[in-house]
């Protein structure tokens, strides 16, 4: 079971560079260079990257490489993502659209996120249990086209607590309607609010603040972020992701938690302007680890 939380995850962030080719009348024409895919305009609920992810693989230190994610597409719409841990299936998210705009994301246990919009912007994301009980909501504040704050109202219910009750003794005694009443009381017994603030330098996030956590991003490259404009909240683990708000790949992140510092340095290889591999070297205290992510595109 996982409580709804805002996790500071390894960032995958990227942007776009244009290329041209030149021919001379006095010389044979050079082969045409493929046009670099463009980064889409920011419009909440739409995700149509220049290259579509098929699979991601991960290797930690000198260990074996394992499947991390498997993406399924239907034309330009992402249908599902399956998540794996050490190559074993962990969970999945399924994407539901209305007029090609994301409406809901369901995980494989029936929890879902409902996306609500204000024209081209996110208004709110509501997170529900598989019994239809509101677990949390995320409210967005903009400055121009940029998200500068997300307020997360967490109703302090563990993700699978209702399932546990339904499978247990109480679930055998109570009707479906009575179970819903119990679930609603559990979900709304307390309310916790977390504020996530974003600071930008140009088109990239330079700092994220979450309570005592401060994460800084620096040394961005000029290549395309495969996750730019991707949906920021996944129901399978109840997490807000920050890597959707920057156009470019950070070369370094620093997380400050009180007097402790965690530093991650990123190096990349690319295919058609998008990351093909991402090597993240993390150091904290006297310890370091290396994680290499390999991305395969359709």
HELIX and SHEET records of a PDB file:
HELIX    1   1 UNK A  161  UNK A  167  1                                   7    
HELIX    2   2 UNK A  169  UNK A  173  1                                   5    
HELIX    3   3 UNK A  176  UNK A  187  1                                  12    
SHEET    1   A17 UNK A  53  UNK A  60  0                                        
SHEET    2   A17 UNK A  66  UNK A  74 -1                                        
SHEET    3   A17 UNK A  77  UNK A  85 -1                                        
SHEET    4   A17 UNK A  88  UNK A  98 -1                                        
SHEET    5   A17 UNK A 101  UNK A 107 -1                                        
SHEET    6   A17 UNK A 112  UNK A 118 -1                                        
SHEET    7   A17 UNK A 121  UNK A 128 -1                                        
SHEET    8   A17 UNK A 134  UNK A 143 -1                                        
SHEET    9   A17 UNK A 146  UNK A 154 -1                                        
SHEET   10   A17 UNK A 192  UNK A 201 -1                                        
SHEET   11   A17 UNK A 204  UNK A 210 -1                                        
SHEET   12   A17 UNK A 213  UNK A 218 -1                                        
SHEET   13   A17 UNK A 252  UNK A 257 -1                                        
SHEET   14   A17 UNK A 260  UNK A 271 -1                                        
SHEET   15   A17 UNK A 274  UNK A 284 -1                                        
SHEET   16   A17 UNK A 287  UNK A 297 -1                                        
SHEET   17   A17 UNK A  53  UNK A  60 -1                                        
SHEET    1   B 2 UNK A 233  UNK A 234  0                                        
SHEET    2   B 2 UNK A 239  UNK A 240 -1                                        
END                                                                             
